[in-house]
Amino acid sequence: MTLAGQIDIAGPVGRLLHRRPLKNGTVMQSFGIEPVSGDIFVLQVAEGGLTLSGESGPVSGDDRRIHGDMCVTRLNRSGTITGHMYLRGFGHGVSLGVENRGGVIRLWTETKSKETLVNNKVDGIGTTVTDFTFQSGTVLDYGSSLHSTPYTPQAGATSVTPAIDRSTNELVIRFAVDGVRYYERYDLAQAAAGVFQARQRLAEPTGVMGTFQAYASHSGVLYLLDGESYDKVAPPGNTCITAVEWATGNVLDRQPVTAAPGLEWREPEGMAVEVAGGVAYLHFGFAGDAGGARTCTISSFSGTPEVDGVKVLTDWQTIPLVSGVTVDQNAPKGRLISVSGVTTLQLSGGIKGSFDADAVIGTLPDTLSPSMETRCSVPRNNVGGYCVARVEAGTDRQLRLFGGNSTNVITWAQLDSFSAVWR
């Protein structure tokens, strides 16, 4: 069964952010999209070794986690960090709602952290929800007058987290009571005014999901993300998304998610629905990169309709060229499309230069950057019968040209023939 407005979670996958560092090096836990600017706000547990305002010295990572201290990172659509703030005593950051109220950005998070045994270790987990103004560079403590009066959906509730459904302008709260997980819907404007009257309570399906990671709501459908990292389950992993009908609680669909297969470590974290240009996008995140600071990758299912069997996932994006590389006739661009359900990277335009060795020719935007290298042969100037070069889109966002050498210099290459499977 498919509902009107339901996002196809078996469809082709695009990309929002690719391997972006955050303010702290810890694992991303959730994210939200600001509806006016499109900026991305990411929650993570604060890292160890920091000394924040009012503290006499560095605090360990374990103490931060147990106390429920979090960091919020703000990124623009290019993946650049544009702000941050710290939240002390709030929780683990399982879910996040982002509002724009008359030009003021308000964040909804869990708060009133309580030490809780989770997966054989003690974490600080929120027991209520609150909202507050995002103020970059500041530290906000639980109990401050700068956040709204916390709300608990039921006495004794644990693991209380918020999300926003933009299709209905509702606040969705997830919580647990006596081991049962529930979701409740509230009018967002009333909740912002401190009036909480639940419109519906829905029990989470049992016996369906693995390790819970995130949720989002849109157009009568509740989306649930579960799965584990590559260090627990070998690639392609066990990440799945489940679609649940709000009206009945029935499972509409459940699909494995193999997006971003080339990420190192790759743990599913966070989910949000964005509506842009009348099109709904179901974004879901992965923490990646082991052995140092974790990074943030966000993939997407698009509600864009197919036209003649082709679905445009990311429309044409300009590819900035590096120094020494110039435009030949048309500036290089790229896009992601789906053909028969397969995500494909297409390039257009041409470049000129003097390439006597393999070289980087441009930088891919995050929306086009793959998690596994993809390559294609393209036409080039004919020297001694050699008239084809290789262009490769790398996982480091670099677009490279291969084949030039000191006795066979490439002076131009056309990218219009580049069409390759993208993952």
Secondary structure, DSSP 8 states (H G I E B T S, - for coil): ---TT---TTS-EEEEEEEEE-SSSS-EEEEEE-TTT--EEEEEE--TTB--TT-SS-B-HHHHHHHT-EEEEEE-TTS-EEEEEEEES-------EEEEETTEEEEEEEES-EEEEETTEEEEE-SEEEEEE--TT-EEETT-TTB---B-SSTT-EEEEEEEETTTTEEEEEEEETTEEEEEEEEHHHHHTT----SEEEE--SSS-SSEEEEEEETTEEEEEE---TTTS-TT---EEEEEETTT--EEEEEE---STT-SS-EEEEEEEEEETTEEEEEEEEEE-SSSS-EEEEEEEE----BTTEEEEEEEEE--B-TT-EESSS--EEEEEEETTEEEEEEE-EEEEEESS-EEEEE--GGG--SS-EEEEEEEEEETTEEEEEEEE-TTSEEEEE--BTTB-EEEEE-TT-EEE--
